[in-house]
């Protein structure tokens, strides 16, 4: 039926021969088209052995296939020399070495199978060192970033300004922790309104406490100014937020310390109802004294305008965190020429750093005490809340750069008593948790 098809190219013939050799378990030979004399072996042009013939046996020599073994007849006798009909294979061409990028090594393939896709394909090399591995664009740093980072010359101005504020932070926390309130004196004064001595006693107990509350409020204003200075330094051009966190680790440490103080302050405030009771009694009594034209001892210390601002401050469940959230939002709105991503990327990077340090056993094992764990947890929650207030769609949306499920899981893995305040901060001080874009899984994790 017409002319026979042309012979296949050499490359295809070579691959077919290799396949034929593997199938037979020994060398291979190619048959040229033509007639094979009777008893010479497989039928001509069939590419296989004759019907009923035993499989050929023998070994392939390094240079090719031995005719007497690989192309033996059915009776196991050596095949005659048939030049032009049977031809041994030429030696295989030298193997071309594979480029390292063509196929991953076994460890690299294992890592590739275990790692989730991040939206792009990256060539896997040897595992990076622990201090420079990245997770979802955030650098996995050790806790040394928040412990012993020293300021460079370019950081010193901002660093020194913030350091003055942070030096008073521990004293503020000690005063708040020792705050006992004047609940007993206030109850006695309310139960005996006609007893002037009890009224004076209650007023004398409340006035110094209000002085402490004024001190706390004024410190929140100083902390707000310090935070805005740090945000300006960590988000300025031409460097990216990640580069800022690498170049200016001392400022990043101070930023983390501010968030750590903020969460500790709010935790202590939420567990001390005497603060609002004392201040409410102070305002009621001060108002009554003004009506009766009675000179008030503490009026010069806290005037009416300041008392109104303090009242709004302490009415918040987390007053210090609310102050920082408003300060961050105001910073973004006032710096229109600064991309909002500079601020949100800085916050999301710090959240990822804290999460990775807490969920990775290698890094977690380096923590020498539980206070370091608490430090990372508070910083992580703090930057999540700031991110949620600043970013247009918040921290809980699918497009968020913060792994909220991973962060919540890290919190849930801690002892419940130590993180309940942080979980409440996520529940009640975030802005977008109850949005429709928040997944049901995240909402259920925070219930």
ZAVEXSE-766139 format. One record per residue (C-alpha): residue number from 1; residue in one letter; x, y, z. Coordinates in Angstrom, 1 decimal. Example, Ala and Ser with C-alpha at 12.3 -4.5 7.8 and 13.67 -1.06 7.14 Angstrom:
ZAVEXSE-766139
<1; a; <12.3; -4.5; 7.8>>
<2; s; <13.7; -1.1; 7.1>>
END
This chain:
ZAVEXSE-766139
<1; x; <0.0; 0.0; 0.0>>
<2; x; <2.5; 2.6; -1.1>>
<3; x; <6.0; 3.3; 0.0>>
<4; x; <7.1; 2.2; 3.5>>
<5; x; <7.3; 5.0; 6.1>>
<6; x; <10.7; 6.7; 6.4>>
<7; x; <13.0; 5.4; 9.1>>
<8; x; <12.7; 7.3; 12.4>>
<9; x; <15.3; 9.9; 13.4>>
<10; x; <18.4; 8.7; 15.1>>
<11; x; <17.2; 10.1; 18.5>>
<12; x; <14.0; 8.2; 18.4>>
<13; x; <15.8; 5.0; 17.2>>
<14; x; <18.2; 5.4; 20.2>>
<15; x; <15.4; 5.8; 22.7>>
<16; x; <13.5; 2.9; 21.2>>
<17; x; <16.6; 0.7; 21.5>>
<18; x; <17.1; 1.7; 25.1>>
<19; x; <13.4; 0.8; 25.8>>
<20; x; <13.9; -2.5; 24.0>>
<21; x; <17.0; -3.2; 26.1>>
<22; x; <15.3; -2.5; 29.3>>
<23; x; <12.4; -4.7; 28.4>>
<24; x; <14.6; -7.6; 27.7>>
<25; x; <16.9; -7.0; 30.7>>
<26; x; <20.0; -7.1; 28.6>>
<27; x; <21.6; -5.4; 25.6>>
<28; x; <19.7; -4.3; 22.5>>
<29; x; <20.1; -4.5; 18.8>>
<30; x; <18.5; -2.7; 15.9>>
<31; x; <17.3; -4.4; 12.8>>
<32; x; <17.6; -2.8; 9.4>>
<33; x; <14.8; -3.4; 7.0>>
<34; x; <15.5; -6.4; 4.8>>
<35; x; <15.2; -10.3; 4.8>>
<36; x; <16.7; -12.3; 7.6>>
<37; x; <17.9; -15.7; 6.5>>
<38; x; <16.0; -18.6; 8.0>>
<39; x; <17.2; -19.4; 11.6>>
<40; x; <18.9; -16.1; 12.0>>
<41; x; <16.7; -14.8; 14.7>>
<42; x; <13.7; -12.5; 14.9>>
<43; x; <11.6; -11.9; 11.8>>
<44; x; <12.9; -9.0; 9.7>>
<45; x; <11.5; -5.7; 10.4>>
<46; x; <9.4; -6.8; 13.4>>
<47; x; <11.5; -5.2; 16.1>>
<48; x; <11.0; -8.3; 18.3>>
<49; x; <11.8; -12.0; 18.5>>
<50; x; <10.2; -14.7; 16.4>>
<51; x; <7.0; -16.3; 17.6>>
<52; x; <7.8; -19.1; 20.0>>
<53; x; <11.4; -18.1; 20.4>>
<54; x; <13.0; -18.0; 23.8>>
<55; x; <14.0; -14.6; 25.0>>
<56; x; <17.6; -13.7; 24.1>>
<57; x; <20.2; -14.0; 26.8>>
<58; x; <23.6; -12.6; 27.2>>
<59; x; <25.3; -9.4; 28.4>>
<60; x; <25.8; -6.1; 26.6>>
<61; x; <29.5; -5.1; 26.2>>
<62; x; <30.5; -1.6; 27.1>>
<63; x; <30.8; -0.8; 23.4>>
<64; x; <27.4; -2.2; 22.4>>
<65; x; <25.6; -5.6; 22.1>>
<66; x; <27.3; -8.9; 21.4>>
<67; x; <25.7; -10.5; 18.4>>
<68; x; <26.3; -14.0; 19.6>>
<69; x; <24.5; -13.4; 22.9>>
<70; x; <21.9; -10.7; 22.4>>
<71; x; <20.8; -11.8; 18.9>>
<72; x; <21.0; -15.6; 19.4>>
<73; x; <18.7; -17.9; 17.6>>
<74; x; <15.8; -19.9; 19.1>>
<75; x; <18.0; -22.9; 19.7>>
<76; x; <20.4; -20.7; 21.7>>
<77; x; <23.1; -21.1; 19.0>>
<78; x; <25.0; -18.0; 18.1>>
<79; x; <23.5; -16.0; 15.2>>
<80; x; <25.6; -15.8; 12.1>>
<81; x; <27.4; -12.6; 11.3>>
<82; x; <25.1; -10.7; 9.1>>
<83; x; <26.6; -7.3; 8.3>>
<84; x; <24.0; -5.1; 6.7>>
<85; x; <21.1; -7.0; 8.4>>
<86; x; <22.0; -6.9; 12.1>>
<87; x; <24.1; -4.1; 13.5>>
<88; x; <25.3; -3.7; 17.1>>
<89; x; <24.3; -0.5; 18.8>>
<90; x; <27.0; 2.2; 18.9>>
<91; x; <28.2; 3.3; 22.3>>
<92; x; <25.8; 5.7; 24.0>>
<93; x; <26.6; 9.4; 23.7>>
<94; x; <28.2; 11.0; 26.7>>
<95; x; <25.6; 12.0; 29.3>>
<96; x; <25.0; 15.7; 29.6>>
<97; x; <25.0; 16.7; 33.2>>
<98; x; <21.8; 18.1; 34.5>>
<99; x; <21.7; 21.8; 35.5>>
<100; x; <21.1; 22.1; 39.3>>
<101; x; <18.0; 24.1; 38.6>>
<102; x; <16.4; 21.4; 36.4>>
<103; x; <15.5; 19.0; 39.1>>
<104; x; <15.5; 19.6; 42.9>>
<105; x; <17.6; 17.5; 45.2>>
<106; x; <15.8; 15.0; 47.5>>
<107; x; <15.8; 17.3; 50.5>>
<108; x; <14.7; 20.2; 48.3>>
<109; x; <11.9; 18.2; 46.9>>
<110; x; <10.8; 17.2; 50.4>>
<111; x; <10.7; 20.9; 51.4>>
<112; x; <8.9; 21.8; 48.2>>
<113; x; <6.2; 19.2; 49.0>>
<114; x; <5.8; 20.3; 52.6>>
<115; x; <5.8; 24.0; 52.0>>
<116; x; <2.5; 25.8; 51.1>>
<117; x; <2.4; 27.7; 47.9>>
<118; x; <2.8; 31.4; 48.4>>
<119; x; <1.6; 32.6; 45.0>>
<120; x; <4.9; 32.3; 43.3>>
<121; x; <7.5; 29.6; 42.5>>
<122; x; <10.9; 30.0; 44.1>>
<123; x; <14.0; 27.9; 43.4>>
<124; x; <14.8; 25.9; 46.5>>
<125; x; <18.3; 25.8; 47.6>>
<126; x; <19.9; 24.8; 50.9>>
<127; x; <17.8; 25.7; 54.0>>
<128; x; <18.6; 29.4; 54.9>>
<129; x; <20.1; 30.2; 58.3>>
<130; x; <17.6; 30.7; 61.2>>
<131; x; <18.3; 34.4; 61.5>>
<132; x; <17.5; 35.2; 57.9>>
<133; x; <14.6; 32.9; 57.0>>
<134; x; <11.4; 34.6; 55.8>>
<135; x; <7.8; 33.6; 56.3>>
<136; x; <5.2; 35.3; 54.1>>
<137; x; <7.5; 38.2; 53.5>>
<138; x; <8.5; 38.6; 57.1>>
<139; x; <11.9; 37.9; 58.5>>
<140; x; <12.3; 35.3; 61.1>>
<141; x; <14.5; 37.0; 63.6>>
<142; x; <15.7; 35.8; 66.9>>
<143; x; <14.6; 37.5; 70.1>>
<144; x; <17.9; 39.4; 70.1>>
<145; x; <16.1; 42.0; 68.0>>
<146; x; <14.1; 43.0; 71.1>>
<147; x; <16.8; 42.6; 73.7>>
<148; x; <20.3; 43.9; 72.9>>
<149; x; <19.9; 46.1; 69.7>>
<150; x; <22.0; 49.2; 70.0>>
<151; x; <21.2; 52.5; 68.1>>
<152; x; <23.3; 53.6; 65.2>>
<153; x; <24.3; 57.2; 64.6>>
<154; x; <21.2; 57.8; 62.4>>
<155; x; <18.9; 56.5; 65.1>>
<156; x; <20.2; 58.3; 68.1>>
<157; x; <18.0; 61.4; 68.0>>
<158; x; <14.7; 59.5; 67.9>>
<159; x; <16.1; 56.7; 70.1>>
<160; x; <17.1; 59.2; 72.9>>
<161; x; <13.7; 60.9; 72.8>>
<162; x; <11.8; 57.6; 73.1>>
<163; x; <14.2; 56.3; 75.7>>
<164; x; <13.3; 59.2; 78.0>>
<165; x; <9.7; 58.1; 77.8>>
<166; x; <10.3; 54.4; 78.2>>
<167; x; <12.4; 55.0; 81.4>>
<168; x; <9.3; 56.1; 83.2>>
<169; x; <7.2; 53.2; 81.8>>
<170; x; <8.1; 50.7; 84.5>>
<171; x; <7.3; 53.2; 87.3>>
<172; x; <3.9; 53.8; 85.8>>
<173; x; <3.2; 50.1; 85.8>>
<174; x; <4.3; 49.7; 89.4>>
<175; x; <2.1; 52.6; 90.5>>
<176; x; <-0.9; 51.1; 88.6>>
<177; x; <-0.2; 47.6; 90.0>>
<178; x; <-0.2; 49.0; 93.6>>
<179; x; <-3.3; 51.1; 93.0>>
<180; x; <-5.9; 50.0; 95.6>>
<181; x; <-8.5; 52.8; 95.3>>
<182; x; <-10.6; 54.5; 98.0>>
<183; x; <-13.6; 52.2; 97.8>>
<184; x; <-14.1; 51.9; 101.5>>
<185; x; <-13.9; 55.6; 102.2>>
<186; x; <-16.3; 56.4; 99.3>>
<187; x; <-18.8; 53.8; 100.5>>
<188; x; <-18.8; 55.3; 104.0>>
<189; x; <-19.2; 58.8; 102.7>>
<190; x; <-22.1; 57.9; 100.5>>
<191; x; <-23.9; 56.0; 103.3>>
<192; x; <-23.4; 58.9; 105.7>>
<193; x; <-23.9; 62.1; 103.6>>
<194; x; <-24.4; 64.3; 106.7>>
<195; x; <-21.2; 63.3; 108.3>>
<196; x; <-18.6; 65.9; 107.4>>
<197; x; <-15.7; 64.0; 108.8>>
<198; x; <-16.4; 61.0; 106.5>>
<199; x; <-16.9; 63.3; 103.6>>
<200; x; <-13.5; 65.0; 104.2>>
<201; x; <-11.9; 61.6; 104.8>>
<202; x; <-13.2; 60.3; 101.4>>
<203; x; <-12.1; 63.4; 99.6>>
<204; x; <-8.7; 63.3; 101.2>>
<205; x; <-8.3; 59.7; 100.0>>
<206; x; <-9.5; 60.4; 96.5>>
<207; x; <-7.5; 63.5; 95.7>>
<208; x; <-4.0; 61.8; 95.7>>
<209; x; <-5.4; 58.9; 93.7>>
<210; x; <-6.7; 61.3; 91.1>>
<211; x; <-3.2; 62.8; 91.0>>
<212; x; <-1.9; 59.3; 90.0>>
<213; x; <-4.6; 59.0; 87.3>>
<214; x; <-3.6; 62.3; 85.9>>
<215; x; <0.0; 61.1; 85.8>>
<216; x; <-1.1; 58.0; 83.9>>
<217; x; <-3.1; 60.1; 81.4>>
<218; x; <-0.3; 62.5; 80.8>>
<219; x; <2.1; 59.6; 80.2>>
<220; x; <-0.3; 58.3; 77.5>>
<221; x; <0.2; 61.6; 75.7>>
<222; x; <3.9; 61.3; 75.9>>
<223; x; <3.7; 57.7; 74.7>>
<224; x; <1.6; 58.8; 71.7>>
<225; x; <4.2; 61.4; 70.7>>
<226; x; <6.9; 58.8; 71.0>>
<227; x; <5.0; 56.3; 68.9>>
<228; x; <4.5; 58.8; 66.1>>
<229; x; <8.2; 59.6; 66.1>>
<230; x; <9.0; 55.9; 65.7>>
<231; x; <6.5; 55.5; 62.9>>
<232; x; <8.0; 58.4; 61.0>>
<233; x; <11.4; 56.8; 61.3>>
<234; x; <10.4; 53.3; 60.5>>
<235; x; <8.2; 54.1; 57.5>>
<236; x; <10.1; 56.9; 55.8>>
<237; x; <11.5; 56.7; 52.2>>
<238; x; <13.6; 55.5; 50.4>>
<239; x; <13.8; 52.3; 52.4>>
<240; x; <11.0; 49.7; 52.6>>
<241; x; <9.6; 48.8; 56.1>>
<242; x; <11.5; 45.5; 56.0>>
<243; x; <14.7; 47.4; 55.3>>
<244; x; <13.9; 49.8; 58.1>>
<245; x; <13.4; 47.0; 60.6>>
<246; x; <16.8; 45.5; 59.6>>
<247; x; <18.7; 48.7; 59.6>>
<248; x; <17.1; 50.3; 62.6>>
<249; x; <16.7; 47.4; 65.0>>
<250; x; <17.1; 49.7; 68.1>>
<251; x; <14.0; 51.7; 67.0>>
<252; x; <12.1; 48.5; 66.3>>
<253; x; <13.0; 47.3; 69.8>>
<254; x; <11.6; 50.5; 71.3>>
<255; x; <8.4; 50.2; 69.2>>
<256; x; <8.0; 46.6; 70.6>>
<257; x; <8.6; 47.9; 74.1>>
<258; x; <5.9; 50.6; 73.7>>
<259; x; <3.4; 47.9; 72.6>>
<260; x; <4.4; 45.6; 75.4>>
<261; x; <3.9; 48.4; 78.0>>
<262; x; <0.5; 49.3; 76.4>>
<263; x; <-0.9; 45.8; 76.7>>
<264; x; <0.4; 45.4; 80.3>>
<265; x; <-1.1; 48.7; 81.3>>
<266; x; <-4.5; 47.8; 79.8>>
<267; x; <-4.5; 44.4; 81.4>>
<268; x; <-3.9; 46.0; 84.8>>
<269; x; <-6.5; 48.7; 84.2>>
<270; x; <-9.2; 46.2; 83.1>>
<271; x; <-8.8; 44.2; 86.4>>
<272; x; <-9.0; 47.3; 88.6>>
<273; x; <-12.6; 48.8; 88.7>>
<274; x; <-11.6; 51.1; 91.5>>
<275; x; <-10.0; 53.5; 88.9>>
<276; x; <-13.3; 54.5; 87.3>>
<277; x; <-15.2; 54.5; 90.7>>
<278; x; <-12.6; 56.9; 92.2>>
<279; x; <-12.6; 59.2; 89.3>>
<280; x; <-16.4; 59.3; 89.1>>
<281; x; <-16.7; 60.1; 92.8>>
<282; x; <-14.1; 62.8; 92.4>>
<283; x; <-16.0; 64.5; 89.5>>
<284; x; <-19.4; 64.3; 91.4>>
<285; x; <-17.9; 65.7; 94.5>>
<286; x; <-16.1; 68.5; 92.7>>
<287; x; <-19.3; 69.5; 90.9>>
<288; x; <-21.2; 69.6; 94.2>>
<289; x; <-18.4; 71.8; 95.8>>
<290; x; <-18.6; 74.3; 92.9>>
<291; x; <-22.4; 74.6; 93.3>>
<292; x; <-22.0; 75.2; 97.0>>
<293; x; <-19.0; 77.6; 96.4>>
<294; x; <-16.8; 75.4; 98.6>>
<295; x; <-13.1; 75.7; 97.7>>
<296; x; <-11.8; 72.3; 96.4>>
<297; x; <-8.3; 71.2; 97.3>>
<298; x; <-7.7; 69.1; 94.1>>
<299; x; <-9.4; 71.5; 91.6>>
<300; x; <-6.2; 73.3; 90.8>>
<301; x; <-4.5; 69.9; 89.9>>
<302; x; <-7.3; 68.6; 87.6>>
<303; x; <-9.4; 71.3; 86.0>>
<304; x; <-12.7; 70.7; 84.3>>
<305; x; <-11.4; 70.4; 80.8>>
<306; x; <-8.7; 68.0; 81.8>>
<307; x; <-11.2; 66.0; 83.9>>
<308; x; <-13.4; 65.6; 80.8>>
<309; x; <-10.5; 64.2; 78.7>>
<310; x; <-9.5; 61.9; 81.5>>
<311; x; <-13.0; 60.7; 81.9>>
<312; x; <-13.1; 59.7; 78.2>>
<313; x; <-9.7; 58.1; 78.5>>
<314; x; <-10.6; 55.8; 81.5>>
<315; x; <-14.0; 55.0; 80.0>>
<316; x; <-12.3; 52.9; 77.4>>
<317; x; <-11.8; 49.2; 78.2>>
<318; x; <-8.2; 49.5; 76.8>>
<319; x; <-7.4; 53.2; 77.1>>
<320; x; <-3.7; 53.0; 76.3>>
<321; x; <-4.2; 50.8; 73.2>>
<322; x; <-7.0; 53.1; 72.0>>
<323; x; <-4.6; 56.1; 72.3>>
<324; x; <-2.0; 54.3; 70.2>>
<325; x; <-4.6; 53.2; 67.6>>
<326; x; <-5.8; 56.8; 67.2>>
<327; x; <-2.3; 58.0; 67.0>>
<328; x; <-1.4; 55.5; 64.3>>
<329; x; <-4.5; 56.4; 62.3>>
<330; x; <-3.8; 60.1; 62.7>>
<331; x; <-0.2; 59.6; 61.6>>
<332; x; <-1.4; 57.9; 58.3>>
<333; x; <-4.0; 60.6; 57.6>>
<334; x; <-1.5; 63.4; 58.2>>
<335; x; <1.2; 61.9; 55.9>>
<336; x; <-0.7; 61.7; 52.6>>
<337; x; <2.6; 61.6; 50.7>>
<338; x; <3.6; 58.4; 52.5>>
<339; x; <2.1; 55.2; 51.1>>
<340; x; <-0.2; 53.5; 53.6>>
<341; x; <1.6; 50.2; 52.8>>
<342; x; <4.7; 51.5; 54.5>>
<343; x; <2.9; 51.6; 57.8>>
<344; x; <0.8; 48.4; 57.3>>
<345; x; <3.8; 46.4; 56.0>>
<346; x; <5.8; 47.5; 59.1>>
<347; x; <3.0; 46.3; 61.4>>
<348; x; <2.4; 43.0; 59.5>>
<349; x; <6.1; 42.2; 59.4>>
<350; x; <6.4; 42.6; 63.2>>
<351; x; <3.3; 40.5; 63.7>>
<352; x; <4.8; 37.7; 61.6>>
<353; x; <8.2; 38.0; 63.4>>
<354; x; <6.5; 37.4; 66.7>>
<355; x; <4.3; 34.6; 65.5>>
<356; x; <7.2; 32.7; 63.9>>
<357; x; <9.3; 33.0; 67.0>>
<358; x; <6.4; 31.6; 69.1>>
<359; x; <5.3; 28.8; 66.9>>
<360; x; <8.8; 27.5; 65.8>>
<361; x; <10.3; 25.1; 68.4>>
<362; x; <13.8; 26.1; 67.3>>
<363; x; <13.2; 29.7; 68.3>>
<364; x; <10.9; 29.0; 71.2>>
<365; x; <13.6; 26.9; 72.8>>
<366; x; <15.9; 30.0; 73.0>>
<367; x; <13.6; 31.8; 75.3>>
<368; x; <15.1; 31.7; 78.8>>
<369; x; <11.9; 32.7; 80.7>>
<370; x; <8.2; 33.0; 80.2>>
<371; x; <8.4; 36.8; 80.3>>
<372; x; <10.0; 36.7; 76.9>>
<373; x; <7.0; 34.7; 75.6>>
<374; x; <4.6; 37.2; 77.1>>
<375; x; <6.6; 40.0; 75.5>>
<376; x; <6.2; 38.5; 72.0>>
<377; x; <2.5; 37.7; 72.6>>
<378; x; <1.7; 41.3; 73.6>>
<379; x; <3.7; 42.8; 70.8>>
<380; x; <2.0; 40.5; 68.3>>
<381; x; <-1.5; 41.4; 69.5>>
<382; x; <-0.6; 45.1; 69.7>>
<383; x; <0.5; 45.3; 66.0>>
<384; x; <-2.5; 43.3; 64.9>>
<385; x; <-4.8; 45.8; 66.5>>
<386; x; <-2.9; 48.8; 65.1>>
<387; x; <-3.0; 47.1; 61.6>>
<388; x; <-6.7; 46.5; 61.9>>
<389; x; <-7.4; 50.2; 62.6>>
<390; x; <-5.1; 51.6; 59.9>>
<391; x; <-5.6; 49.2; 57.0>>
<392; x; <-8.8; 49.9; 54.9>>
<393; x; <-10.0; 46.3; 55.1>>
<394; x; <-8.4; 45.4; 58.4>>
<395; x; <-6.4; 42.5; 59.6>>
<396; x; <-9.1; 39.8; 59.3>>
<397; x; <-9.8; 40.0; 55.6>>
<398; x; <-8.4; 37.3; 53.2>>
<399; x; <-6.1; 39.9; 51.6>>
<400; x; <-4.5; 40.8; 54.9>>
<401; x; <-0.8; 40.3; 55.2>>
<402; x; <-1.2; 39.0; 58.7>>
<403; x; <-1.8; 35.3; 59.2>>
<404; x; <-4.7; 35.7; 61.6>>
<405; x; <-5.4; 32.0; 62.0>>
<406; x; <-1.8; 31.3; 62.8>>
<407; x; <-1.7; 34.2; 65.3>>
<408; x; <-4.9; 33.1; 67.1>>
<409; x; <-3.6; 29.5; 67.2>>
<410; x; <-0.4; 30.7; 68.9>>
<411; x; <-2.5; 32.5; 71.5>>
<412; x; <-4.8; 29.4; 72.0>>
<413; x; <-1.8; 27.2; 72.5>>
<414; x; <-0.7; 29.2; 75.6>>
<415; x; <-2.1; 28.7; 79.1>>
<416; x; <-5.6; 30.2; 79.1>>
<417; x; <-5.1; 32.4; 82.1>>
<418; x; <-2.1; 34.1; 80.6>>
<419; x; <-3.7; 35.1; 77.3>>
<420; x; <-7.4; 35.7; 78.1>>
<421; x; <-6.7; 39.5; 78.2>>
<422; x; <-5.0; 39.4; 74.9>>
<423; x; <-7.8; 37.4; 73.3>>
<424; x; <-10.3; 40.0; 74.7>>
<425; x; <-8.3; 42.7; 73.2>>
<426; x; <-8.7; 41.1; 69.8>>
<427; x; <-12.4; 40.6; 70.4>>
<428; x; <-13.3; 44.0; 71.7>>
<429; x; <-10.7; 46.6; 70.5>>
<430; x; <-10.4; 45.6; 66.8>>
<431; x; <-12.3; 47.4; 64.2>>
<432; x; <-13.1; 44.8; 61.5>>
<433; x; <-13.6; 41.5; 63.3>>
<434; x; <-17.4; 41.6; 62.8>>
<435; x; <-17.2; 42.6; 59.1>>
<436; x; <-18.8; 40.4; 56.5>>
<437; x; <-15.3; 39.8; 54.9>>
<438; x; <-14.1; 38.1; 58.1>>
<439; x; <-14.2; 34.3; 57.7>>
<440; x; <-16.5; 32.3; 60.0>>
<441; x; <-13.5; 30.2; 61.0>>
<442; x; <-11.7; 33.2; 62.5>>
<443; x; <-14.9; 34.4; 64.2>>
<444; x; <-15.4; 31.0; 65.8>>
<445; x; <-11.8; 30.8; 66.9>>
<446; x; <-12.3; 34.1; 68.9>>
<447; x; <-15.6; 33.1; 70.4>>
END
